[in-house]
Amino acid sequence: MIETLSTRIATQEYATEERLPSERQLAQDLGVARNTVREALDQLEARGMIRRRAGSGSFVTYDPDGATDALSPVAADTGPLHLQVMRGILEPEMVRLAIVNMPPRQIEALSGVLSRMEGVQTDAAAFIRLEEEFHRLIAEGTGNPLLIACYNLVLDARRQSFRTAMYRRHLTPARIAIYQRGYNGLFNAIAARDIEEASEFMKLALVEDQRLLLQED
């Protein structure tokens, strides 16, 4: 439930400032109870992806193009090297825990994001949004609330202008195709519950990001 709604918001199926369907409509659409919808909306509000207005409903606040305006103080003070160090600590262990704990419905949600990623050919901003959502779903697959909270902060730091500008310069159609193959391999390793292979894909992605950062110096 939370995975479906966060993906719809991150991929702009529900656009910034758009009013979400009512709890009853969402419950009918997703085939879940209204209290399940309410809990998911609570989590989305805690993430800063939506806000509730009394008597008016829930509205999307997530803005991928203006995300740097909403950086937390810690994320705003995080430099490129600090970000890479934290990703190197968290991401290999994160994917290991996700493989151990991720239920089939979360793997299915990850597959949905991957399908959208594979549909991107030239839109770097769209690819970045989907890449972020792919990693968020892996974090949520760990089932560890503290790790999820820490990784949400990492994602916040990843939205800094230096990284967004870097990716938009380097994410040519050819590079997007290379990344798509990499994420396809990562997903296949997760679906096969292959911890060693998935960890290797995560490490290779970190090495590629480090290489791009060094090119920017």
C-alpha positions as CSV (number, residue, x, y, z in Angstrom):
1,M,0.0,0.0,0.0
2,I,2.6,2.5,1.1
3,E,4.9,1.3,-1.8
4,T,2.1,1.9,-4.4
5,L,1.3,5.4,-3.2
6,S,4.9,6.5,-2.8
7,T,5.7,5.3,-6.3
8,R,2.7,7.1,-7.8
9,I,3.8,10.3,-6.1
10,A,7.5,9.9,-7.0
11,T,6.7,9.2,-10.6
12,Q,4.3,12.1,-10.7
13,E,1.3,10.0,-11.4
14,Y,0.0,12.2,-8.6
15,A,1.5,15.5,-9.4
16,T,2.8,18.1,-7.0
17,E,0.0,20.0,-5.3
18,E,-2.6,17.6,-6.7
19,R,-5.3,16.4,-4.3
20,L,-5.2,12.7,-3.6
21,P,-8.4,10.6,-4.0
22,S,-10.3,10.3,-0.8
23,E,-9.5,7.5,1.7
24,R,-12.6,5.6,0.6
25,Q,-11.6,5.9,-3.1
26,L,-8.1,4.8,-2.4
27,A,-9.3,1.8,-0.4
28,Q,-11.6,0.7,-3.2
29,D,-8.9,1.3,-5.9
30,L,-6.2,-0.6,-4.0
31,G,-8.5,-3.3,-2.4
32,V,-7.5,-2.5,1.2
33,A,-9.3,-1.4,4.3
34,R,-9.6,2.4,5.0
35,N,-7.5,2.1,8.2
36,T,-4.7,0.7,6.0
37,V,-5.0,3.7,3.7
38,R,-5.0,6.0,6.7
39,E,-1.8,4.4,8.1
40,A,-0.1,4.8,4.7
41,L,-1.1,8.5,4.5
42,D,0.3,9.0,8.0
43,Q,3.7,7.6,6.7
44,L,3.6,9.7,3.6
45,E,2.9,12.8,5.6
46,A,5.8,11.9,8.0
47,R,8.1,11.7,4.9
48,G,7.0,15.1,3.7
49,M,5.5,13.7,0.6
50,I,1.9,14.9,1.3
51,R,0.2,17.3,3.6
52,R,-3.3,17.2,5.0
53,R,-5.7,20.1,5.1
54,A,-8.6,19.8,7.5
55,G,-11.9,19.5,5.5
56,S,-10.0,19.5,2.1
57,G,-8.1,16.2,1.9
58,S,-4.5,15.2,1.3
59,F,-2.3,17.1,-1.2
60,V,1.0,16.1,-2.8
61,T,4.0,18.2,-1.6
62,Y,6.8,16.1,-3.1
63,D,8.4,18.2,-5.8
64,P,11.3,16.4,-7.6
65,D,12.3,19.5,-9.5
66,G,12.4,21.7,-6.4
67,A,13.5,19.1,-3.8
68,T,16.5,21.0,-2.8
69,D,14.2,23.6,-1.2
70,A,13.0,21.0,1.3
71,L,16.3,19.6,2.4
72,S,16.7,18.8,6.1
73,P,19.5,20.8,7.8
74,V,21.7,17.7,8.0
75,A,21.1,16.8,4.4
76,A,21.8,20.4,3.3
77,D,25.2,20.3,5.2
78,T,26.2,17.0,3.7
79,G,29.0,17.1,1.1
80,P,29.6,14.7,-1.8
81,L,32.2,12.7,0.1
82,H,30.0,12.4,3.2
83,L,27.1,11.2,1.1
84,Q,29.3,8.5,-0.6
85,V,30.6,7.3,2.7
86,M,27.1,6.8,4.1
87,R,25.9,5.1,1.0
88,G,28.9,2.8,1.1
89,I,28.0,1.9,4.7
90,L,24.2,1.5,4.3
91,E,23.5,0.3,0.8
92,P,25.3,-3.1,0.6
93,E,23.8,-4.1,4.1
94,M,20.4,-2.6,3.1
95,V,20.1,-4.9,0.1
96,R,21.2,-7.9,2.1
97,L,18.5,-7.3,4.7
98,A,15.9,-6.6,2.0
99,I,16.6,-9.9,0.3
100,V,16.1,-11.7,3.7
101,N,13.0,-9.8,4.7
102,M,11.2,-8.5,1.5
103,P,7.8,-10.1,1.0
104,P,6.6,-10.9,-2.6
105,R,4.3,-7.9,-2.7
106,Q,7.3,-5.5,-2.2
107,I,9.3,-7.3,-4.9
108,E,6.3,-6.8,-7.2
109,A,6.3,-3.1,-6.3
110,L,10.0,-3.0,-7.1
111,S,9.3,-4.6,-10.4
112,G,6.8,-1.9,-11.2
113,V,9.3,0.8,-10.6
114,L,11.9,-1.1,-12.8
115,S,9.3,-1.3,-15.6
116,R,8.9,2.5,-15.5
117,M,12.7,3.0,-15.4
118,E,13.0,0.8,-18.5
119,G,10.5,3.0,-20.3
120,V,12.7,6.1,-19.9
121,Q,14.9,6.9,-22.8
122,T,16.0,10.6,-22.6
123,D,14.3,12.2,-19.6
124,A,17.2,12.4,-17.0
125,A,14.9,13.9,-14.3
126,A,12.4,11.2,-14.6
127,F,15.1,8.5,-14.4
128,I,16.5,10.1,-11.2
129,R,13.1,10.1,-9.6
130,L,12.6,6.5,-10.4
131,E,16.1,5.5,-9.3
132,E,15.3,7.2,-5.9
133,E,12.1,5.3,-5.6
134,F,13.8,2.0,-6.4
135,H,16.3,2.6,-3.6
136,R,13.5,3.7,-1.2
137,L,11.6,0.4,-1.8
138,I,14.8,-1.6,-1.1
139,A,15.2,0.3,2.2
140,E,11.5,-0.4,3.1
141,G,12.1,-4.0,2.2
142,T,14.5,-4.4,5.2
143,G,11.5,-3.9,7.6
144,N,13.8,-2.0,9.9
145,P,12.2,1.4,10.8
146,L,15.5,2.9,12.0
147,L,17.4,2.0,8.8
148,I,14.5,3.3,6.7
149,A,14.6,6.6,8.5
150,C,18.4,6.9,8.1
151,Y,18.1,6.1,4.4
152,N,15.3,8.6,3.9
153,L,17.9,11.2,5.1
154,V,20.4,9.8,2.6
155,L,17.8,10.2,-0.2
156,D,17.2,13.8,1.0
157,A,20.9,14.4,0.7
158,R,21.0,12.8,-2.7
159,R,18.6,15.5,-3.9
160,Q,21.2,18.2,-3.4
161,S,21.8,20.5,-6.4
162,F,25.4,19.2,-7.0
163,R,24.2,15.7,-7.6
164,T,21.1,16.6,-9.6
165,A,23.2,18.8,-11.9
166,M,25.8,16.2,-12.2
167,Y,23.3,13.5,-13.3
168,R,21.6,15.7,-15.7
169,R,24.9,16.4,-17.4
170,H,26.0,12.8,-17.6
171,L,22.7,10.9,-18.0
172,T,22.8,10.7,-21.8
173,P,20.4,8.2,-23.5
174,A,23.4,5.8,-23.8
175,R,24.2,6.0,-20.1
176,I,20.5,5.7,-19.1
177,A,20.5,2.4,-21.1
178,I,23.6,1.2,-19.3
179,Y,22.0,2.0,-15.9
180,Q,18.8,0.3,-16.9
181,R,20.7,-2.9,-17.6
182,G,22.4,-2.5,-14.2
183,Y,19.1,-2.1,-12.3
184,N,17.6,-5.0,-14.2
185,G,20.5,-7.2,-13.0
186,L,20.1,-5.9,-9.4
187,F,16.3,-6.6,-9.5
188,N,16.9,-10.1,-10.8
189,A,19.4,-10.8,-8.0
190,I,16.9,-9.5,-5.4
191,A,14.1,-11.6,-6.9
192,A,16.3,-14.7,-6.9
193,R,17.3,-13.9,-3.2
194,D,21.0,-13.8,-4.3
195,I,22.6,-11.7,-1.6
196,E,26.2,-11.9,-3.1
197,E,25.1,-10.8,-6.6
198,A,22.8,-8.0,-5.4
199,S,25.5,-6.6,-3.1
200,E,28.0,-6.6,-6.0
201,F,25.5,-4.6,-8.1
202,M,25.1,-2.1,-5.3
203,K,28.9,-1.7,-4.9
204,L,29.3,-1.2,-8.7
205,A,26.7,1.5,-8.6
206,L,28.6,3.3,-5.8
207,V,31.9,3.0,-7.8
208,E,30.2,4.6,-10.9
209,D,28.8,7.5,-8.8
210,Q,32.2,8.0,-7.3
211,R,33.7,8.1,-10.8
212,L,31.2,10.7,-11.9
213,L,31.9,12.9,-8.8
214,L,35.6,12.8,-9.5
215,Q,35.0,13.9,-13.1
216,E,33.2,17.0,-11.6
217,D,36.3,18.1,-9.6
